[in-house]
Amino acid sequence: MAEEGKQIAGFILAEENPPLGHIITLDVAERYRRSGVGTMLLREMEQHFAFQGVQSVLLETSVENKSGIAFWERHGYRTEAVVKKYYLGKIDAYEMRKKLGGAG
């Protein structure tokens, strides 16, 4: 979790089952977006994953979330599949993956 004073700036929720990690959600409060909070949270989680023996990280993001897709791509995540009707039984998601440890 990232905090600014008593305000929550953002948080990341993930699970690990080495060699696989899964990012469930990364949320940054609107007023803190584009300030590096999301990148900091992601870096911390990836370091934790690597320490725990995770070699590959998966996540899902809505095909409609253009800024989110760009964020993940900037951080080395690549689309592997489309999951039909993932959100609310209506909206498709991209399944994205990143290999940790400089392998990709």
C-alpha positions as CSV (number, residue, x, y, z in Angstrom):
1,M,0.0,0.0,0.0
2,A,1.2,3.5,-0.7
3,E,0.2,6.3,1.6
4,E,0.4,10.1,1.5
5,G,-0.1,11.3,5.0
6,K,-3.3,9.6,6.1
7,Q,-4.6,9.2,2.5
8,I,-4.2,5.9,0.7
9,A,-2.6,6.7,-2.6
10,G,-2.7,3.2,-4.0
11,F,-2.4,-0.5,-3.4
12,I,-1.6,-3.7,-5.2
13,L,-3.1,-7.1,-4.4
14,A,-1.4,-10.3,-5.7
15,E,-1.0,-13.9,-5.0
16,E,2.0,-16.2,-5.5
17,N,2.4,-19.9,-6.2
18,P,6.0,-20.2,-7.4
19,P,7.0,-20.3,-10.1
20,L,3.8,-18.3,-10.9
21,G,2.6,-15.0,-9.6
22,H,-0.8,-13.3,-10.3
23,I,-1.6,-9.6,-9.9
24,I,-5.2,-9.4,-8.9
25,T,-5.5,-5.6,-8.9
26,L,-3.4,-2.5,-8.9
27,D,-5.4,0.6,-7.9
28,V,-4.2,4.2,-7.6
29,A,-6.4,7.0,-6.3
30,E,-7.2,9.4,-9.2
31,R,-5.3,12.3,-7.7
32,Y,-2.1,10.3,-7.5
33,R,-2.2,8.8,-11.0
34,R,0.7,9.6,-13.3
35,S,2.9,10.4,-10.3
36,G,4.8,7.1,-10.2
37,V,2.7,5.5,-7.4
38,G,1.6,2.6,-9.6
39,T,5.2,2.0,-10.9
40,M,6.5,2.0,-7.3
41,L,3.9,-0.5,-6.1
42,L,4.5,-2.8,-9.1
43,R,8.3,-2.7,-8.7
44,E,8.0,-3.6,-5.0
45,M,5.6,-6.5,-5.8
46,E,7.9,-7.8,-8.6
47,Q,10.9,-7.7,-6.3
48,H,8.9,-9.6,-3.7
49,F,7.8,-12.1,-6.3
50,A,11.4,-12.7,-7.5
51,F,12.6,-13.2,-3.9
52,Q,9.9,-15.8,-3.4
53,G,11.0,-17.7,-6.6
54,V,8.3,-16.4,-8.9
55,Q,9.5,-16.5,-12.5
56,S,6.4,-15.5,-14.4
57,V,3.6,-13.0,-13.5
58,L,0.1,-13.1,-15.0
59,L,-2.6,-10.5,-14.8
60,E,-5.9,-9.6,-16.6
61,T,-7.0,-6.2,-17.8
62,S,-10.0,-5.0,-19.6
63,V,-9.6,-4.7,-23.4
64,E,-11.3,-1.3,-22.9
65,N,-8.7,0.0,-20.4
66,K,-6.4,1.7,-22.9
67,S,-4.3,3.5,-20.2
68,G,-4.0,0.4,-18.2
69,I,-2.9,-1.7,-21.2
70,A,-0.2,1.0,-22.0
71,F,0.9,1.0,-18.3
72,W,1.4,-2.8,-18.3
73,E,3.2,-2.8,-21.7
74,R,5.6,0.0,-20.5
75,H,6.5,-2.4,-17.6
76,G,7.2,-5.4,-19.8
77,Y,3.9,-7.2,-19.8
78,R,2.8,-8.8,-23.1
79,T,-0.7,-9.9,-24.1
80,E,-0.9,-13.7,-24.4
81,A,-4.7,-14.3,-24.7
82,V,-8.1,-12.8,-24.7
83,V,-10.5,-14.0,-22.0
84,K,-14.0,-13.6,-23.2
85,K,-16.6,-12.0,-20.9
86,Y,-14.1,-11.8,-18.0
87,Y,-15.6,-8.7,-16.4
88,L,-19.2,-8.8,-15.3
89,G,-19.9,-11.6,-17.8
90,K,-19.7,-8.9,-20.6
91,I,-16.3,-7.3,-21.1
92,D,-13.3,-9.2,-22.5
93,A,-9.9,-9.1,-20.8
94,Y,-6.4,-9.4,-22.0
95,E,-4.3,-12.0,-20.1
96,M,-0.9,-10.5,-19.9
97,R,2.4,-12.0,-18.7
98,K,5.9,-10.9,-17.8
99,K,8.9,-13.2,-17.1
100,L,11.0,-12.0,-14.2
101,G,14.7,-12.1,-13.8
102,G,15.7,-10.5,-17.1
103,A,14.3,-13.4,-19.0
104,G,11.9,-11.2,-21.0
